[in-house]
């Protein structure tokens, strides 16, 4: 995630395990529960993780001060992430920060006890954040090829976080023909419950439709876009992006959401994209965490139309600072992280 160099973000790592903390590439590191755990981790004890975060609460509060938005990511079922994440989330929410939790759930083979710990921790986290994105580890078994290395499979989970952070960062900092700003993001995500965030990109025939389908159909996420009551999406392309392409992509996204959903959309002219590439970012909220996943597919034909030309509305990219704070755990496959965006002076 750090090596991907998402524009304008900062990482902060938090951990009870000093060895994991030492290996983090984050700019800032916070040792949780230094006196309580003595740098040895929590031994899969969420209560110890909670107490460690409480011991370090002043430093946590200072780390999130001035943030507009924070992503907290951790693996549920262990000690540090399960116990500390709700404490960090409450510290942020009490300061008025838009707070999103991104978590993994244990594999089935890890046993009933770890699953129960994870479910309880997830329940506590949901009560402390605005929105949650949940990735059950068992879904990796459905999408990973049999010969795929273990670390490469877990990198797919990391990519969900990267997409969420990169998507929000780009929406805020990239000037648009129709702009999406942080106020729009807050409108969709504040006190929203379960959330879906995805990015899709495609080139060639039906590129906008295929990008839209990809954005709303991550096989790793626990929910689909079906029945969402809040949707924000942005279509990015070059000067060759057509009005009809935007319309076809919008139909794929909006036809599956609630008929009374609040929908916010934008279009972005992005010179960083490859030739003929269209990229679509989707944020959807307002559905229960246990909503059944439904495969979305529309066999529509993208029309050929004259391009919509323009250099945007004259607005400049946001000069506000976006930061990511990473919180680590003793579980190597659960790397907690935050995104924050500095407030106006």
DRENZA-653841 format. One record per residue (C-alpha): x, y, z negated; residue number from 1; chain. Coordinates in Angstrom, 2 decimals, m for minus. Example, Ala and Ser with C-alpha at 12.3 -4.5 7.8 and 13.67 -1.06 7.14 Angstrom:
! DRENZA-653841
((12.30; m4.50; m7.80); 1; "A"),
((13.67; m1.06; m7.14); 2; "A"),
! end
This chain:
! DRENZA-653841
((0.00; 0.00; 0.00); 1; "A"),
((2.76; 2.43; m0.93); 2; "A"),
((4.80; 1.41; 2.11); 3; "A"),
((1.85; 2.20; 4.40); 4; "A"),
((2.48; 5.90; 3.65); 5; "A"),
((m1.12; 7.07; 3.57); 6; "A"),
((m0.99; 10.83; 4.02); 7; "A"),
((m0.92; 13.04; 0.93); 8; "A"),
((m1.32; 10.41; m1.78); 9; "A"),
((0.55; 9.66; m4.99); 10; "A"),
((0.75; 6.34; m6.83); 11; "A"),
((0.91; 5.79; m10.58); 12; "A"),
((1.44; 2.29; m11.95); 13; "A"),
((0.12; 1.26; m15.39); 14; "A"),
((1.06; m2.06; m16.99); 15; "A"),
((1.64; m3.86; m20.27); 16; "A"),
((4.37; m5.98; m18.67); 17; "A"),
((7.64; m4.04; m18.39); 18; "A"),
((9.11; m6.41; m15.78); 19; "A"),
((6.21; m5.81; m13.38); 20; "A"),
((6.35; m2.11; m14.17); 21; "A"),
((10.05; m2.02; m13.31); 22; "A"),
((9.44; m3.57; m9.87); 23; "A"),
((6.67; m1.13; m8.91); 24; "A"),
((7.43; 1.38; m6.15); 25; "A"),
((5.06; 3.97; m7.64); 26; "A"),
((6.34; 7.48; m8.31); 27; "A"),
((4.99; 7.45; m11.86); 28; "A"),
((4.77; 4.52; m14.28); 29; "A"),
((2.85; 4.27; m17.56); 30; "A"),
((3.69; 1.55; m20.07); 31; "A"),
((0.41; 0.53; m21.71); 32; "A"),
((0.49; m0.51; m25.37); 33; "A"),
((4.23; m0.16; m25.82); 34; "A"),
((4.01; m0.78; m29.58); 35; "A"),
((1.24; m3.37; m29.37); 36; "A"),
((2.56; m5.72; m26.68); 37; "A"),
((6.28; m4.78; m26.74); 38; "A"),
((6.36; m5.05; m22.97); 39; "A"),
((5.38; m8.73; m22.86); 40; "A"),
((1.93; m8.47; m21.27); 41; "A"),
((m1.40; m9.54; m22.76); 42; "A"),
((m1.46; m13.30; m22.24); 43; "A"),
((m4.87; m13.24; m20.51); 44; "A"),
((m6.46; m11.52; m23.53); 45; "A"),
((m8.75; m8.64; m22.42); 46; "A"),
((m9.13; m7.40; m25.99); 47; "A"),
((m5.36; m6.91; m26.13); 48; "A"),
((m5.53; m5.10; m22.79); 49; "A"),
((m8.24; m2.80; m24.11); 50; "A"),
((m6.27; m1.97; m27.26); 51; "A"),
((m3.12; m1.37; m25.20); 52; "A"),
((m4.98; 1.17; m23.05); 53; "A"),
((m6.47; 2.83; m26.12); 54; "A"),
((m2.99; 3.15; m27.65); 55; "A"),
((m1.82; 4.94; m24.50); 56; "A"),
((m5.04; 6.93; m23.96); 57; "A"),
((m3.48; 10.44; m24.23); 58; "A"),
((m1.01; 9.60; m21.46); 59; "A"),
((m3.79; 8.10; m19.33); 60; "A"),
((m5.97; 11.18; m19.80); 61; "A"),
((m3.09; 13.41; m18.74); 62; "A"),
((m2.45; 11.24; m15.65); 63; "A"),
((m6.03; 11.62; m14.38); 64; "A"),
((m6.39; 15.29; m15.32); 65; "A"),
((m7.26; 17.53; m12.38); 66; "A"),
((m8.32; 14.64; m10.15); 67; "A"),
((m11.35; 14.78; m7.88); 68; "A"),
((m11.45; 11.05; m7.11); 69; "A"),
((m9.80; 7.94; m8.48); 70; "A"),
((m9.68; 4.35; m7.25); 71; "A"),
((m9.02; 1.84; m10.04); 72; "A"),
((m8.11; m1.58; m8.73); 73; "A"),
((m7.40; m4.71; m10.75); 74; "A"),
((m7.85; m8.45; m10.81); 75; "A"),
((m10.67; m9.47; m13.15); 76; "A"),
((m10.15; m12.49; m15.39); 77; "A"),
((m6.74; m11.61; m16.83); 78; "A"),
((m5.88; m9.43; m19.80); 79; "A"),
((m4.54; m6.03; m18.73); 80; "A"),
((m6.80; m5.32; m15.77); 81; "A"),
((m9.96; m6.72; m17.35); 82; "A"),
((m9.44; m4.95; m20.66); 83; "A"),
((m7.76; m1.70; m19.63); 84; "A"),
((m9.64; m0.78; m16.44); 85; "A"),
((m12.88; 0.30; m18.21); 86; "A"),
((m10.85; 2.48; m20.62); 87; "A"),
((m9.08; 4.21; m17.73); 88; "A"),
((m12.40; 4.62; m15.90); 89; "A"),
((m14.08; 6.25; m18.89); 90; "A"),
((m11.13; 8.61; m19.33); 91; "A"),
((m11.63; 9.73; m15.73); 92; "A"),
((m15.43; 9.94; m15.81); 93; "A"),
((m15.37; 12.05; m18.97); 94; "A"),
((m13.36; 14.61; m17.01); 95; "A"),
((m15.91; 14.64; m14.18); 96; "A"),
((m13.78; 12.61; m11.78); 97; "A"),
((m15.50; 10.57; m9.05); 98; "A"),
((m14.39; 7.06; m10.03); 99; "A"),
((m14.42; 3.89; m7.90); 100; "A"),
((m13.42; 0.41; m9.08); 101; "A"),
((m11.91; m2.06; m6.58); 102; "A"),
((m11.60; m5.52; m8.13); 103; "A"),
((m10.97; m9.16; m7.28); 104; "A"),
((m12.78; m12.12; m8.85); 105; "A"),
((m10.97; m15.41; m9.67); 106; "A"),
((m10.87; m18.46; m7.46); 107; "A"),
((m13.37; m21.17; m8.39); 108; "A"),
((m10.50; m23.54; m9.20); 109; "A"),
((m9.27; m21.14; m11.93); 110; "A"),
((m12.04; m22.45; m14.14); 111; "A"),
((m15.23; m21.40; m15.88); 112; "A"),
((m13.49; m19.57; m18.73); 113; "A"),
((m11.61; m17.18; m16.47); 114; "A"),
((m14.78; m16.64; m14.43); 115; "A"),
((m16.74; m15.72; m17.57); 116; "A"),
((m14.00; m13.30; m18.64); 117; "A"),
((m14.05; m11.75; m15.16); 118; "A"),
((m17.83; m11.33; m15.10); 119; "A"),
((m17.85; m9.68; m18.52); 120; "A"),
((m15.02; m7.37; m17.53); 121; "A"),
((m16.75; m6.48; m14.27); 122; "A"),
((m19.94; m5.67; m16.16); 123; "A"),
((m18.01; m3.30; m18.45); 124; "A"),
((m16.23; m1.69; m15.50); 125; "A"),
((m19.48; m1.14; m13.60); 126; "A"),
((m20.84; 0.74; m16.61); 127; "A"),
((m17.80; 3.05; m16.52); 128; "A"),
((m17.42; 3.92; m12.81); 129; "A"),
((m19.50; 5.54; m10.10); 130; "A"),
((m19.12; 2.69; m7.62); 131; "A"),
((m17.54; m0.76; m7.36); 132; "A"),
((m16.06; m2.74; m4.48); 133; "A"),
((m15.73; m6.44; m5.34); 134; "A"),
((m13.59; m9.00; m3.49); 135; "A"),
((m14.14; m12.64; m4.55); 136; "A"),
((m10.84; m14.48; m4.04); 137; "A"),
((m12.72; m17.54; m2.77); 138; "A"),
((m13.60; m15.56; 0.37); 139; "A"),
((m9.91; m15.74; 1.30); 140; "A"),
((m10.38; m19.47; 1.85); 141; "A"),
((m12.98; m18.74; 4.52); 142; "A"),
((m10.90; m16.23; 6.48); 143; "A"),
((m7.30; m17.39; 6.01); 144; "A"),
((m5.90; m19.90; 8.48); 145; "A"),
((m4.67; m23.16; 6.96); 146; "A"),
((m1.05; m22.34; 7.68); 147; "A"),
((m1.20; m18.80; 6.29); 148; "A"),
((1.27; m18.20; 3.41); 149; "A"),
((m0.21; m17.42; m0.02); 150; "A"),
((1.25; m13.90; m0.15); 151; "A"),
((m0.02; m13.11; 3.34); 152; "A"),
((m3.54; m14.16; 2.38); 153; "A"),
((m3.53; m11.85; m0.65); 154; "A"),
((m2.26; m9.05; 1.55); 155; "A"),
((m5.70; m9.18; 3.17); 156; "A"),
((m7.18; m8.14; m0.19); 157; "A"),
((m4.65; m5.33; m0.41); 158; "A"),
((m5.80; m4.17; 3.01); 159; "A"),
((m9.34; m3.60; 1.70); 160; "A"),
((m7.90; m1.13; m0.79); 161; "A"),
((m5.73; 0.47; 1.88); 162; "A"),
((m8.76; 0.95; 4.11); 163; "A"),
((m10.73; 2.57; 1.30); 164; "A"),
((m7.93; 4.98; 0.41); 165; "A"),
((m6.93; 5.72; 3.99); 166; "A"),
((m10.54; 6.21; 5.02); 167; "A"),
((m11.26; 8.72; 2.27); 168; "A"),
((m7.95; 10.51; 2.85); 169; "A"),
((m8.55; 10.85; 6.59); 170; "A"),
((m12.12; 12.06; 6.13); 171; "A"),
((m10.91; 14.84; 3.85); 172; "A"),
((m7.73; 15.91; 5.65); 173; "A"),
((m8.54; 15.46; 9.37); 174; "A"),
((m10.42; 18.33; 11.09); 175; "A"),
((m13.58; 17.23; 12.83); 176; "A"),
((m15.98; 18.26; 15.56); 177; "A"),
((m18.61; 17.52; 12.93); 178; "A"),
((m16.80; 17.65; 9.59); 179; "A"),
((m17.18; 15.35; 6.59); 180; "A"),
((m15.86; 16.79; 3.33); 181; "A"),
((m15.39; 15.68; m0.26); 182; "A"),
((m18.83; 16.98; m1.26); 183; "A"),
((m20.36; 14.52; 1.25); 184; "A"),
((m18.34; 11.68; m0.24); 185; "A"),
((m19.49; 12.57; m3.74); 186; "A"),
((m23.11; 12.72; m2.55); 187; "A"),
((m22.95; 9.12; m1.32); 188; "A"),
((m20.76; 7.58; m4.04); 189; "A"),
((m21.63; 9.33; m7.31); 190; "A"),
((m23.41; 6.91; m9.70); 191; "A"),
((m23.98; 4.62; m6.72); 192; "A"),
((m23.27; 1.12; m8.11); 193; "A"),
((m22.00; m1.43; m5.60); 194; "A"),
((m20.23; m0.05; m2.54); 195; "A"),
((m18.96; m1.13; 0.86); 196; "A"),
((m16.06; 0.69; 2.49); 197; "A"),
((m14.59; m0.35; 5.80); 198; "A"),
((m12.65; 0.76; 8.85); 199; "A"),
((m13.03; m0.64; 12.35); 200; "A"),
((m11.10; 0.18; 15.51); 201; "A"),
((m11.29; m0.99; 19.10); 202; "A"),
((m10.26; m0.11; 22.65); 203; "A"),
((m11.78; m0.91; 26.01); 204; "A"),
((m15.34; m1.93; 26.84); 205; "A"),
((m17.95; m1.35; 24.10); 206; "A"),
((m15.17; 0.00; 21.91); 207; "A"),
((m17.41; 2.10; 19.66); 208; "A"),
((m19.89; m0.73; 19.09); 209; "A"),
((m17.15; m3.23; 18.30); 210; "A"),
((m15.46; m0.78; 15.92); 211; "A"),
((m18.77; m0.18; 14.12); 212; "A"),
((m19.43; m3.90; 13.79); 213; "A"),
((m15.93; m4.47; 12.40); 214; "A"),
((m16.29; m1.61; 9.89); 215; "A"),
((m19.47; m2.98; 8.30); 216; "A"),
((m18.59; m6.67; 8.39); 217; "A"),
((m15.54; m7.30; 6.23); 218; "A"),
((m15.78; m11.02; 5.37); 219; "A"),
((m13.94; m10.37; 2.08); 220; "A"),
((m16.48; m8.04; 0.49); 221; "A"),
((m19.28; m9.15; m1.81); 222; "A"),
((m21.99; m7.04; m0.18); 223; "A"),
((m23.04; m6.15; 3.36); 224; "A"),
((m24.52; m2.89; 4.61); 225; "A"),
((m28.03; m4.38; 4.63); 226; "A"),
((m30.51; m2.24; 2.71); 227; "A"),
((m28.02; 0.47; 1.69); 228; "A"),
((m29.64; 3.69; 0.47); 229; "A"),
((m26.61; 5.89; 1.09); 230; "A"),
((m24.33; 5.79; 4.15); 231; "A"),
((m21.48; 8.02; 5.26); 232; "A"),
((m19.70; 7.24; 8.51); 233; "A"),
((m17.23; 9.04; 10.74); 234; "A"),
((m16.35; 8.26; 14.35); 235; "A"),
((m12.81; 9.19; 15.41); 236; "A"),
((m11.53; 9.27; 18.97); 237; "A"),
((m9.83; 11.33; 21.63); 238; "A"),
((m11.24; 13.72; 24.22); 239; "A"),
((m12.76; 10.75; 26.04); 240; "A"),
((m15.16; 9.91; 23.16); 241; "A"),
((m18.70; 10.24; 24.52); 242; "A"),
((m21.96; 11.22; 22.87); 243; "A"),
((m23.54; 7.93; 23.91); 244; "A"),
((m20.70; 5.95; 22.33); 245; "A"),
((m21.29; 7.77; 19.05); 246; "A"),
((m25.00; 7.01; 19.37); 247; "A"),
((m24.48; 3.29; 20.02); 248; "A"),
((m22.10; 2.99; 17.06); 249; "A"),
((m24.56; 4.86; 14.84); 250; "A"),
((m27.37; 2.50; 15.82); 251; "A"),
((m25.37; m0.55; 14.76); 252; "A"),
((m24.62; 1.04; 11.38); 253; "A"),
((m28.00; 2.61; 10.61); 254; "A"),
((m30.43; m0.04; 11.89); 255; "A"),
((m29.51; m2.33; 8.99); 256; "A"),
((m29.77; 0.21; 6.17); 257; "A"),
((m32.88; 1.23; 4.25); 258; "A"),
((m35.29; 3.24; 6.42); 259; "A"),
((m35.21; 6.08; 3.87); 260; "A"),
((m31.42; 6.00; 3.41); 261; "A"),
((m29.45; 9.20; 3.03); 262; "A"),
((m27.15; 9.26; 6.07); 263; "A"),
((m24.17; 11.58; 6.56); 264; "A"),
((m22.00; 11.35; 9.66); 265; "A"),
((m19.09; 13.13; 11.24); 266; "A"),
((m16.94; 12.98; 14.36); 267; "A"),
((m13.18; 13.45; 14.36); 268; "A"),
((m10.72; 14.18; 17.15); 269; "A"),
((m7.64; 12.23; 16.08); 270; "A"),
((m4.49; 12.52; 18.18); 271; "A"),
((m2.80; 9.77; 16.14); 272; "A"),
((m4.99; 7.08; 17.68); 273; "A"),
((m3.78; 4.89; 20.51); 274; "A"),
((m4.91; 5.65; 24.05); 275; "A"),
((m8.61; 4.81; 24.50); 276; "A"),
((m8.96; 3.85; 20.80); 277; "A"),
((m12.03; 4.57; 18.67); 278; "A"),
((m11.90; 4.28; 14.87); 279; "A"),
((m14.96; 4.22; 12.61); 280; "A"),
((m14.95; 4.67; 8.83); 281; "A"),
((m18.03; 3.61; 6.83); 282; "A"),
((m18.96; 4.17; 3.19); 283; "A"),
((m22.23; 2.51; 2.13); 284; "A"),
((m23.82; 2.43; m1.33); 285; "A"),
((m27.10; 1.94; m3.11); 286; "A"),
((m27.63; m1.83; m3.12); 287; "A"),
((m27.34; m4.50; m5.85); 288; "A"),
((m24.01; m6.25; m6.31); 289; "A"),
((m25.66; m9.64; m5.74); 290; "A"),
((m27.31; m8.62; m2.46); 291; "A"),
((m27.09; m11.51; 0.05); 292; "A"),
((m24.56; m11.05; 2.80); 293; "A"),
((m26.02; m11.00; 6.28); 294; "A"),
((m24.04; m11.15; 9.50); 295; "A"),
((m24.75; m8.14; 11.69); 296; "A"),
((m24.50; m8.42; 15.44); 297; "A"),
((m26.12; m6.43; 18.21); 298; "A"),
((m25.64; m7.43; 21.80); 299; "A"),
((m25.93; m3.94; 23.20); 300; "A"),
((m24.20; m2.44; 26.20); 301; "A"),
((m22.19; 0.74; 25.82); 302; "A"),
((m23.07; 3.24; 28.58); 303; "A"),
((m20.51; 5.16; 30.56); 304; "A"),
((m20.93; 8.92; 30.13); 305; "A"),
((m18.92; 12.10; 30.63); 306; "A"),
((m16.63; 12.74; 27.69); 307; "A"),
((m17.53; 15.17; 24.96); 308; "A"),
((m14.67; 17.64; 25.01); 309; "A"),
((m13.68; 20.07; 22.31); 310; "A"),
((m11.01; 21.01; 19.89); 311; "A"),
((m13.18; 20.92; 16.77); 312; "A"),
((m14.85; 23.76; 14.94); 313; "A"),
((m11.67; 25.68; 14.21); 314; "A"),
((m11.28; 24.33; 10.72); 315; "A"),
((m7.84; 23.39; 9.47); 316; "A"),
((m7.00; 20.11; 7.75); 317; "A"),
((m7.56; 20.29; 4.02); 318; "A"),
((m4.47; 21.49; 2.20); 319; "A"),
((m5.62; 19.89; m1.04); 320; "A"),
((m3.45; 17.20; m2.47); 321; "A"),
((m4.53; 13.57; m2.64); 322; "A"),
((m2.86; 11.30; m5.13); 323; "A"),
((m3.01; 7.58; m5.77); 324; "A"),
((m2.31; 6.25; m9.21); 325; "A"),
((m1.46; 2.56; m9.40); 326; "A"),
((m2.11; 0.50; m12.51); 327; "A"),
((m0.32; m2.85; m12.70); 328; "A"),
((m1.24; m6.04; m14.50); 329; "A"),
((0.60; m9.16; m15.50); 330; "A"),
((m1.29; m11.00; m12.75); 331; "A"),
((0.86; m10.69; m9.60); 332; "A"),
((m2.21; m10.89; m7.37); 333; "A"),
((m4.01; m8.03; m9.14); 334; "A"),
((m2.32; m4.72; m8.48); 335; "A"),
((m4.43; m1.88; m9.96); 336; "A"),
((m4.45; 1.51; m8.24); 337; "A"),
((m6.01; 4.93; m8.24); 338; "A"),
((m6.61; 7.55; m5.62); 339; "A"),
((m6.89; 11.12; m6.75); 340; "A"),
((m7.22; 14.37; m4.92); 341; "A"),
((m6.06; 17.58; m6.59); 342; "A"),
((m8.68; 20.20; m7.37); 343; "A"),
((m8.62; 23.70; m5.96); 344; "A"),
((m6.44; 26.21; m7.70); 345; "A"),
! end
